[in-house]
Amino acid sequence: MRAALMYEAGDVRVGHVADPSLKEATDALVRITTACVCGSDLHPYRSMSGSDGPVRMGHEFIGVVEETGSEVRTVKRGDLVVAPFAYSDGTCEYCRAGLQTSCEHGGFWAVNGVDGGQGEAARVPLADGTLVKLPVRADDALIPSLLTLSDVLGTGHHAAVRGGVRRGSTVTVVGDGAVGLLAVLAAKRLGAEQIVLMGRHQARTDLGRAFGATDVVAERGGEGIEKVRELTSGGSPIVLEAVGHRPAYEQAYGVVRAGGTISRVGVPQYEEAPVGFGSLFGHNITLTGGPAPARAYIDELLPDVLEGRIEPGLVFDRTVGLGEVAEGYRVMDAREALKVLVRP
């Protein structure tokens, strides 16, 4: 079958890989009907060494179940399903606590020999704990919004939940990528009253306003920090960091109010960052976040998508076929597109 492979920074190609097959009784085989390129895919696209490639790509997909192992009970052949970006058994202590990204038996797509989401099909380990059946057809108009349940909507929601967003909250979102915009949507959904979006791409911040942002700050660095602190009367009680680069973290602790919370969901591209007296400690700042347990949130978010109360699929502004996936990476990297949908 065909799948996206990254050979090194800037070099994504579609090549032939082995057809997936059942390996365990808990597996399912899924023919992928919709996938996408994630902002986190751009990190290796910008930095991966050729000595590390080629590697499979993609971790967000919707597809049709083609075959199941003998122990699979929750999905069957012909079901349309969405796959969270981490697979999980649904039964271990972490899954029961709603932390499927720490599942004792789970893992992530496109690593350690597991299929990626940017391809024609995938073997899904631990299908019962992972896949969620969708009550629509594969060509339904809601598919882009339903695909966001795989990662970006769940990640934006996770940022808001971990940040403690509730009715009446004041929130600042750092980053106008798809996750940042859906963090705005999530904060609005949870009842935030003031939502400041830090972003400088007008088409994106306009969408952020449509999702619920009350203010937009395009400035960065000290100027941006000063403006947010002015808008929030001395600092934001909650800051959602949706980028993952060090300057975004520095913006976050620059704008947060004493006693406030920073919730990070942008995949961090650094290991060392200030946490001492002048940044977090001295102001009693809480630092939280992490990889979203998307599976934990699907049951809550799915009805709002199906009933049209939210439309997270608006973050997709370009569609390509699998054979054009390299162009999808290029336009996202060049910020010519916000998020690219892939139709295998």
Number of C-alpha atoms within 10 A of each C-alpha: 13 18 25 26 25 23 20 19 16 17 17 23 19 19 14 12 14 9 12 18 16 16 12 16 14 19 21 30 22 30 23 26 20 26 31 30 24 23 21 17 17 17 16 14 20 13 11 17 13 12 8 10 14 16 15 25 22 22 26 26 32 30 26 23 24 16 19 23 18 11 14 18 11 13 18 17 13 13 20 24 28 28 26 32 27 23 28 30 21 24 15 16 13 16 21 13 12 17 19 30 23 18 22 15 14 20 20 16 25 18 13 8 9 16 25 27 29 29 31 22 26 27 25 28 27 23 27 21 19 24 26 22 17 18 11 15 13 18 10 10 11 18 20 21 21 25 24 32 29 27 25 28 30 27 30 30 28 27 34 32 18 20 24 19 26 17 12 12 19 20 33 32 33 29 24 27 26 27 31 30 33 32 38 34 28 27 34 24 19 18 15 21 17 20 27 24 29 28 22 15 13 12 10 20 24 15 18 29 18 13 22 24 27 16 17 22 20 16 15 16 12 13 11 18 22 16 19 26 17 13 16 19 10 15 24 30 22 28 34 34 30 29 25 19 14 16 12 21 23 17 20 27 26 22 27 29 22 18 15 21 27 31 25 29 26 27 16 18 12 9 6 8 11 13 13 10 10 11 17 21 14 12 16 14 20 16 16 14 20 16 20 26 25 29 29 21 19 20 12 10 17 17 12 13 19 17 10 12 10 18 19 24 23 17 25 18 12 16 17 17 15 24 18 17 27 20 16 24 24 17 16 20 18 9 12 12 19 22 25 23 24 24 20 21
